[in-house]
Amino acid sequence: MSDKIFVFGHQKPDTDAIGSSYGFSYLSNHRKVGALNTEVVALGTPNEETQFVLDYFGVEAPRVVESAKAEGVDTVILTDHNEFQQSISDIAELNIYGVVDHHRVANFETASPLFMQVEPVGSASSIVYRKFLEADVEIPREVAGLLLSGLISDTLLLKSPTTHPTDHKVAEELAKIAGVDLQEYGLAMLKAGTNLASKTADELIDIDAKTFELNGSKVRVAQVNTVDINEVLERLTEVKTAIKSYMTAGDFDDFVFMITDIVNSNSEIVEIGSHADKVEAAFHFKLEDDHAFLAGAVSRKKQVVPQLTDEFNK
């Protein structure tokens, strides 16, 4: 096996998954003490928002890999995730050197000790930025741009309840290094990810989706950002058909689809599956035609998954 270490974010990578892994790989390779031989890779192709970021800062997308061992690599570093079902296909067979994440820790165990940095901040990119400061490694403009973009994406330009008080300073400092106006660039970036009209229903439900094991149930929770929720709801029939096919193919118990209005900070929740009663109880609403409005909800991590977890565990 090679001495190379792969660094990657979760499946269906979003901007924070790409930005944090790219940044942490660069940092690992340029440490003044204890530098590693890492390569940033991805577990999927960039979405439109992330591609906008990569193009803006002139960065080539990390190459996509499906198996580490097939590439002769047996050691990995995970960013922006830790749950095995969200990771590379052969994760259970690999040595996990480290984790940099801002999500819950679940379905995770290792045979050996590891470096693990998990914090309840707005993005994994926020953590990576502070690791640069701790290591006293200069951040190139393009790396700062990717880290800033990961933070903007996961916090909806610092408006999400997942935003940590420290994230505001991180964003300001990264924007200065990247040479962009935080608000102007942030809005342009977020809007780049809301072009949904050209997407098929199958693509819509899989743009940003993660699998969660909730008390023995296999639940898929997907999210799309838009400036017009009704634009997606008008396609509800085909969306529901796509979800049902996806559930059958993946043997899911439930599929929760979160359609988020990034301008007004609200979401519509679509639920298909065998636990509609639990979804209704989790969010204190009544589903009509398999969907309901959830005021003020923009964060899957903080406003959807914990509530579902609590209800499924009852």
N, C-alpha and C positions, 0 to 999 in steps of 0.2 A: 504493500500500500504506500501511496505517496505521503510525504510529510505535510502536504497542503491541507489547509482547513477551509471548508466552505462556510460562508456567512450568508444567511438568507432569512427573509421574513416568511410569513404564512402563505398558504395556498391562496389563489385568487388575490395576488398582492395589490394592496392599495398604495397610496403615496407614502404613508408612514413606513410600511413594510419595506418598500424600495429605498426610501431615503435613509432610514435608520441602519439598514444592512450595508448600504453603500458607504455611509459615514463611518460605521464601526469597523468595516473592513479596512478602510483607509487608515483609520487611527491605529488599528492593530499592527499594520505593516510599517507604520512610521513612529512607533514608540521609541523614545530614547533609550529605554531599558526594557528588555523582554519583548522585542518586536517579533511578530509571528509571520508566517507565510500563508496569507489568506487570499481567497478569491471570493468576491461577491457574486452570487448567482441568484436566480429567482425561481419560484415554483409556479410561474405563469407569466403571461405577457402583460405589459402595463395597460391599465385602462386609459381612457382618453385624458382624464385629469393628470395622471402621472406622466403620460407621453408629452403633454403640454409642458410640464416641468422639465423633463429631460431635454426637450427641444430648446426651451428657453435658456437653459444653462449649458447647452452643448455637450450633454453627457449621453453616451451610448447606453442603451438598456442592458442590464446584466443578462447574460445568456441563461436560457431556461434549462433546468435539469429536472429529471424525474426520480433519479436514484443516485445517491452519493457513491455507493459501492461500485456501481456500474462505471463510475468515473475514476475509480481507484482511490477514493477518499473515504476514510473511516472516522474522521473527527469533524465536528460541526459546531458552529455558534449560531444560536437562534436569536433573532430580534423580533419584537412586536408580536410574539406568541410563545406559548410553552406547551399547550395541549397537543398531545401526539396526533389526534385526528385532524389537526389543522396544519400538520407539518409534512415533511418529505416522506415518501412512501416507505422507505426502509429505516425510519427514525429509531425504531426499537432495537435495531442491530448496530447502531452507531454510538460512538463515544461523544457525549455532549460536553464540549470544553467550557461553554458558558452560555448564559441567557441574559438578554437585555430586554425587559418587557414592562408594560404598564397595565396588564390585564390580571385577572384572577389567576391563581395557580391551581390547576386541576389536571387529573389524569397524567401525572408527571412523576417519574421516579428514575433515578440513575444508579448505575452500579458503582460509580466512582464519584468523589467530590468534584465540585465544579465552581466556577465563578458565576455568581448569580446576582443580578441587579434588577430588582422588581420594585417599582415605585408607583404610587397612585397619582401620576401626573398626566398631563394632557396627551402626551405622545411618547413613543419610544425614542423619537428623535430628540426630545428634550433631554433625556438621560444621556444620550450619546454626546450631545453638545457639552454637557457638564463633564463628561469623561475626557473630552479634549482639553478642557481647562485644567483638570486635575493632572493630566499627563504633560501639560505644557507643550502641546503640539499645535503648531499653527494650522488654522483651518483655511483651505483654499476657497475661493469664491464659489465655485460650483458645488463643493461639499456643503458649505453654509447654505446655499440655495436649496439643496435637496433636503437638508435638515429643517430649514424654515418651512418648506412646503409640506413636509410630513406633519409638523405641528399645526399649520394652518388647516390642513385637511381634516385631521382628527378632532380639532376643536371648533371647526367651522368659523375660522378667523377669530378665535378666542371668545366665541359666544356660547359654546356648549358648556353644560354643567360639569363636564369632565375637565374643564380648564382649571389648572392649579394656579394659585397666586404667583408662583415663580415663573409660570409660562410667559407672562407678559414681558418680563425683563429678557427672558431667553429670546422671544420673538424680536424684540427691539434690537438686541445685539446681533442676532443672526441676519436681520434685514440690513443692518449697517455693513456687515462683512460682505453680504451678497450684492450690495449696491442697488437695492430696490426700495420703493415706497411700500411699507407694509400693507396699508389698506388698498392701494391701487393694484398692487400685484396680487394680493390675496383674493380680491373679488374677481379679477380676471382668471385666476387659476381655478377657483371654485365653479365659475360659470362654464369653464371648458369641460367640466365633468358632468354637466347637466343636459347635454345634447342627447336626448333619449329617443327622438322621433325615428332615427335611422336604425334603432335596435329592434331585433325580433323579440318576441315574448320570452323565448328561451334565453336570450342574452340578458334581458332585463333582470330576470330573477337570479342570475349568476354573476352579475358584475361585481358584487361585494357580498359574499355569502360565507358563513361559517357554520360548522357543525358543532352541536353541544350535546353531551350526554347528560340528561336531566332525570335523575332517579330511575334509571333503566330505560328511559325513552330517548330515541334518537331524533333530535330536533334540529332542523336547518333554519337559521335566522339570516335573512338577506336584507339588504338596504340599498336604496337608490336615492340620490339627491336630485332635486328638481326645483324649478322656480314656479311650477304649475302642477299641483297634485292632480287636478282634474284631467290633465293631459294623459296621465297614466291610468286613472280610473276609467276613462273612456275605453280603455283596452282591457277591462277587467275580465271579460269572458275568455279572451285568448290567454291572458296571464294565468288565470285559474287552471285552464287546460294544460298549460306548460308546467305549472307547479305539480299537478297531479301526475303527469308523466314522469317528472323528475323524482317525485316521491316513490313511485313504483320502482323506478330503475335503481334508486339508492336505498330502498327499504327504510324510508323515514316514517316516523310516527306522526310528525307534525312539520309544517312549513309555515313560518311566520315571515311575512314580507312587509318591510317597513318603507313607506314612501315618504320621504322627508322634504319639506318645503324649507330651503335654506334661507329664504328671505324673511318669512314670518315665524320661523322656528316652531313648526308643528309637524305632525306626521299622521298618515293614515295607515292603519294596521290591517293587513289581510292575513287571515288564518285559515289554513286548510289542514285537516287532520282529525285525529281521534280525541283530542283534548281541548276542544273549543271552549268547554266550560271552564277549564283552568285558565285559559288565555283571558276570558271575560273577567274572571275573578281577579287575575293578576293586575288588570288595568282598570277595573271598575267601570266597564262599559258593556254595551250590548251589541254583539255583532249582527249586522243586517246585510244579507247577501254576502256573508263571509268577510265583511270588513267593518271597521269603525274608526272614528276620528280620535286621535290622542293629542290633546292640546299640550303644547310646550315640550313635546318629546323630540329630541334630535339625536340622542346618543343611544346606540344599541348597547354599548358596554355598561352604561350607568342607569339607563331608564327603561331598558327592555329585558336584558338577560338576567339581572339580579331578581327582578320581579317574577319572571318565569321560573327561575330556579327555586325561589321561595314557595311558589304555588305548587310546583311539581313535587316538591319534597313533603307536602302536607299529606 
